């Protein structure tokens, strides 16, 4: 059974942090100075590294999805805003068109009145 310390495990698996080792059950060893230090089985550390890597990939995927959702929402809002602006412009153009048609109609009426006057003065 191969035993490794936290420092050695972090050397092999740099993505592991000290708080990740809380998930494992350590084997306590006493060093020459009387202090206790923890050793972990290599198999358990490999499994832990695998799980932590999977969790980190999952977090990255979730962040990427959230970023894509945010970008899509921003794009949708920009397009929606542009559509509303264009609709407002169309409404103002339609109002101006109605005004121009009224002016045109009035001009036609005035022309017809003028032409009738000219004809009546000729007679």
Secondary structure, 3 states (H helix, E strand, C coil): CCEECHHHHHHHCCCCCHHHHHHCCCEEEECCCCCEEEEEEHHHHHHHHHHHHHHHHHHHHHHHHHHHHHHHHHHHHHHHHHHHHHHHHHHHHHHHHHHHHHHHHHHHHHHHHHHHHHHHHHC
